[in-house]
Amino acid sequence: MTITDEGLDLTEYLLTEESPLKRVRRSLNITQVALADKAHVSRMVVIRAEQGLYSTIPDRLLVELSKVAGYAIPRRDIQPLYESWQRDQRMLQEWVNDPFVGRERTKFR
């Protein structure tokens, strides 16, 4: 995902350890603290949103990112990516935590 003068280019979205929200913030060269200050929220709100702990991206964060970018970042564009990233990360975490990955499960009698 990149940000150009025309807006968000969502075609480059790939499974990554960075959430779409974090990638947007970093591409705009704004820190978590600066975003939190501008949005009048705590830094923990930004951190938790970037970790995918909220079901939807907080409106205040989207509004402030849009102001920094100089154009609207529509929820309809970024929210589906955020939700998809959340699902992918949770599936990946389940796979990592499964002790039987790559091994045959033993049948107990």
KEKE-3310 file (N, C-alpha, C; in steps of 0.2 Angstrom, whole numbers, plus 5000, padded with zeros to 4 digits):
npx = (5004:5003:5005:5000:5000:4987:4980:4976:4985:4980:4983:4995:4994:4999:5001:5007:5017:5015:5001:4988:4984:4996:5005:5000:5002:5016:5020:5016:5025:5023:5024:5018:5015:5014:5003:4993:4993:4987:4975:4969:4969:4975:4992:4991:4979:4982:4993:4986:4976:4984:4989:4978:4968:4956:4939:4935:4944:4948:4938:4944:4957:4957:4953:4963:4974:4970:4970:4984:4988:4982:4971:4956:4955:4946:4935:4929:4939:4950:4946:4941:4954:4960:4952:4954:4968:4968:4961:4970:4982:4977:4975:4988:4994:4987:4991:5005:5005:5000:5004:5005:5008:5015:5017:5011:4996:4994:4984:4974:4969)
npy = (4994:5011:5028:5041:5056:5055:5048:5034:5019:5004:4992:4986:4979:4967:4952:4956:4960:4972:4982:4989:5002:5006:5006:5016:5027:5027:5029:5042:5048:5051:5050:5039:5046:5059:5057:5053:5064:5074:5068:5069:5058:5044:5038:5024:5021:5023:5013:5001:5001:4999:4987:4979:4977:4983:4982:4991:5004:5018:5033:5046:5044:5041:5053:5062:5056:5058:5072:5075:5068:5076:5073:5064:5049:5036:5026:5015:5011:5007:5000:4987:4981:4982:4973:4961:4960:4958:4946:4937:4939:4933:4920:4916:4917:4907:4896:4896:4894:4881:4865:4854:4857:4852:4839:4823:4820:4811:4797:4793:4780)
npz = (5000:4995:4997:4986:4976:4971:4980:4991:4986:4985:4979:4982:4994:5005:5014:5029:5044:5048:5051:5040:5044:5052:5041:5033:5042:5044:5031:5029:5037:5051:5069:5081:5093:5089:5080:5090:5098:5089:5086:5098:5107:5118:5117:5117:5111:5098:5097:5100:5090:5079:5082:5079:5088:5089:5083:5073:5064:5074:5072:5075:5072:5058:5053:5057:5050:5037:5037:5038:5027:5017:5010:5009:5018:5014:5025:5019:5010:5018:5029:5025:5022:5034:5042:5035:5037:5051:5052:5045:5053:5065:5061:5057:5069:5076:5069:5072:5086:5086:5092:5084:5071:5056:5061:5063:5070:5085:5088:5102:5112)
capx = (5000:5007:5001:5002:4996:4980:4977:4979:4986:4979:4985:5001:4993:5001:5001:5013:5017:5012:4994:4987:4984:5003:5009:4998:5005:5023:5021:5015:5031:5021:5025:5012:5014:5011:4996:4989:4992:4983:4968:4967:4968:4981:4996:4989:4974:4986:4996:4981:4973:4989:4989:4972:4964:4949:4936:4936:4949:4944:4937:4948:4964:4957:4952:4969:4978:4967:4972:4991:4989:4980:4965:4952:4957:4940:4935:4927:4945:4955:4943:4942:4961:4962:4949:4958:4974:4967:4960:4977:4986:4975:4976:4995:4995:4984:4996:5011:5003:4997:5009:5005:5009:5020:5017:5005:4993:4993:4977:4974:4963)
capy = (5000:5017:5034:5045:5062:5054:5045:5027:5014:4998:4986:4983:4976:4960:4949:4959:4960:4979:4983:4994:5008:5007:5007:5022:5032:5027:5032:5049:5050:5054:5046:5037:5051:5065:5056:5053:5071:5077:5065:5070:5051:5042:5034:5017:5020:5022:5006:4996:5001:4996:4980:4976:4976:4986:4980:4996:5009:5024:5039:5051:5042:5042:5060:5065:5054:5062:5079:5075:5066:5081:5071:5059:5042:5033:5020:5010:5008:5005:4996:4980:4979:4981:4967:4956:4959:4955:4938:4934:4938:4928:4913:4915:4916:4900:4891:4896:4891:4874:4861:4848:4859:4848:4833:4819:4819:4804:4795:4790:4775)
capz = (5000:4995:4996:4980:4976:4969:4986:4993:4981:4989:4975:4984:5000:5005:5021:5032:5051:5049:5049:5035:5048:5053:5035:5031:5046:5043:5024:5030:5042:5057:5074:5085:5098:5085:5078:5096:5100:5084:5087:5105:5110:5121:5112:5118:5106:5092:5097:5100:5083:5074:5083:5077:5094:5089:5077:5068:5066:5077:5068:5076:5069:5051:5052:5057:5045:5031:5037:5037:5020:5013:5006:5013:5018:5016:5029:5014:5007:5022:5034:5023:5023:5041:5044:5032:5040:5057:5051:5043:5059:5070:5058:5057:5076:5078:5066:5076:5092:5086:5093:5080:5065:5053:5064:5063:5077:5088:5090:5108:5113)
cpx = (5005:5002:5004:4998:4989:4977:4980:4979:4985:4981:4991:5001:4995:5001:5008:5012:5014:5005:4993:4987:4992:5006:5007:5002:5012:5024:5020:5021:5028:5021:5018:5010:5011:5004:4991:4987:4987:4976:4965:4965:4975:4986:4994:4983:4977:4989:4991:4977:4978:4990:4983:4967:4957:4946:4935:4941:4945:4944:4942:4955:4963:4956:4959:4974:4976:4970:4980:4992:4987:4974:4962:4955:4950:4940:4933:4933:4950:4952:4943:4949:4963:4959:4952:4964:4973:4966:4966:4981:4984:4976:4983:4997:4993:4989:5002:5010:5001:5003:5010:5006:5015:5021:5011:5002:4992:4986:4978:4968:4960)
cpy = (5006:5023:5039:5051:5061:5050:5038:5023:5007:4992:4983:4979:4969:4958:4952:4959:4967:4979:4989:5001:5010:5009:5014:5028:5032:5030:5040:5052:5054:5048:5044:5043:5057:5063:5056:5060:5075:5075:5066:5063:5050:5038:5027:5016:5019:5015:5001:4995:4998:4989:4976:4974:4979:4983:4984:5001:5016:5030:5044:5050:5043:5049:5063:5063:5057:5069:5079:5073:5072:5079:5066:5052:5038:5027:5014:5007:5004:4999:4988:4977:4977:4975:4961:4954:4956:4948:4935:4933:4933:4921:4911:4913:4909:4895:4890:4893:4884:4869:4855:4850:4855:4841:4829:4819:4812:4803:4791:4786:4776)
cpz = (5000:4995:4991:4981:4974:4975:4987:4987:4985:4985:4978:4991:5000:5013:5024:5040:5053:5047:5044:5038:5049:5047:5032:5035:5045:5036:5024:5035:5048:5063:5077:5090:5095:5083:5084:5098:5096:5085:5094:5108:5114:5115:5112:5113:5100:5091:5096:5093:5078:5076:5081:5083:5094:5082:5071:5069:5069:5072:5068:5072:5061:5049:5052:5052:5038:5031:5035:5029:5015:5008:5010:5012:5019:5020:5024:5011:5012:5027:5032:5024:5030:5044:5042:5035:5047:5057:5049:5049:5064:5067:5058:5065:5079:5075:5070:5083:5092:5087:5088:5073:5062:5056:5063:5070:5079:5090:5097:5109:5120)
residu = (MET:THR:ILE:THR:ASP:GLU:GLY:LEU:ASP:LEU:THR:GLU:TYR:LEU:LEU:THR:GLU:GLU:SER:PRO:LEU:LYS:ARG:VAL:ARG:ARG:SER:LEU:ASN:ILE:THR:GLN:VAL:ALA:LEU:ALA:ASP:LYS:ALA:HIS:VAL:SER:ARG:MET:VAL:VAL:ILE:ARG:ALA:GLU:GLN:GLY:LEU:TYR:SER:THR:ILE:PRO:ASP:ARG:LEU:LEU:VAL:GLU:LEU:SER:LYS:VAL:ALA:GLY:TYR:ALA:ILE:PRO:ARG:ARG:ASP:ILE:GLN:PRO:LEU:TYR:GLU:SER:TRP:GLN:ARG:ASP:GLN:ARG:MET:LEU:GLN:GLU:TRP:VAL:ASN:ASP:PRO:PHE:VAL:GLY:ARG:GLU:ARG:THR:LYS:PHE:ARG)
# end
